[in-house]
């Protein structure tokens, strides 16, 4: 999906993937060796929400393949400072199982 939508290939190795389907919404989370976390929210119904989000570990600089994104900061009592970015998925993709 990243390659097809934005020609993005994450260079870091994925460590863990979690997949869930809750009330017709597919959630996929990928945690990378570099500290990057990515997630995909994909509503199965036509016209639903579809987006890809990224979060950086505290103190981590964005990887080169994500340099073009703007990164917002948010303070969290539990996680310190969270930096994140996202983009809306425009194309159609098969459901994630």
C-alpha positions in Angstrom: 0.0 0.0 0.0 2.8 2.4 0.8 4.6 1.7 -2.4 1.4 2.0 -4.5 0.1 5.2 -2.8 3.3 7.2 -2.3 6.2 5.1 -3.6 7.5 4.6 0.0 9.6 1.6 1.0 10.5 1.5 4.7 14.2 0.6 4.9 14.1 -0.6 8.6 13.2 -4.3 9.3 9.7 -4.9 10.7 9.7 -6.4 14.2 6.1 -7.1 14.8 2.8 -6.8 13.0 -0.7 -6.7 14.6 -3.9 -7.0 12.6 -7.4 -6.4 13.9 -10.8 -6.0 12.4 -13.2 -4.1 14.6 -16.7 -3.2 13.4 -15.8 -3.2 9.7 -12.5 -1.3 10.2 -9.2 -3.0 9.5 -6.4 -1.8 11.7 -2.8 -2.9 10.9 0.1 -1.8 13.1 3.7 -2.4 12.1 6.6 -1.8 14.5 10.0 -1.4 13.0 13.6 -2.0 14.3 14.4 1.7 14.0 11.6 2.8 16.4 9.2 3.8 13.7 5.6 2.6 14.1 3.2 2.6 11.2 -0.5 1.9 11.1 -3.2 1.6 8.5 -6.9 2.4 9.2 -9.0 1.0 6.4 -12.8 1.0 6.6 -14.2 -1.8 4.5 -17.4 0.0 3.5 -17.3 2.3 0.4 -16.6 5.9 1.3 -15.1 5.1 4.7 -12.0 6.4 6.3 -8.7 5.2 4.9 -5.4 6.5 6.1 -1.8 5.6 6.9 -0.1 7.0 10.0 3.4 7.1 11.3 4.8 7.7 14.8 8.4 8.2 15.9 10.0 7.1 19.1 10.9 9.9 21.5 14.1 11.6 20.2 14.0 9.8 16.8 14.5 11.7 13.6 12.3 10.8 10.7 13.8 8.2 8.3 15.0 9.5 5.0 12.1 7.8 3.1 9.6 9.9 5.1 11.5 13.3 4.9 8.7 14.8 2.8 6.2 14.5 5.6 5.4 17.2 8.1 5.6 15.9 11.7 3.3 17.1 14.5 4.4 17.0 18.2 2.1 16.0 21.0 2.9 15.6 24.7 1.8 12.5 26.5 2.1 11.8 30.2 2.9 8.2 29.5 5.0 8.3 26.3 6.7 11.7 26.6 6.7 13.6 23.3 5.1 11.9 20.4 5.8 12.9 16.8 3.5 11.7 14.1 2.3 12.2 10.5 -0.2 10.6 8.2 -1.7 10.6 4.7 -5.1 9.7 3.3 -5.3 6.6 1.1 -6.8 7.6 -2.2 -6.7 4.3 -4.1 -8.6 1.0 -3.7 -6.8 -1.8 -2.1 -7.9 -5.4 -1.2 -9.1 -5.9 2.4 -6.3 -6.7 4.9 -6.9 -10.0 6.7 
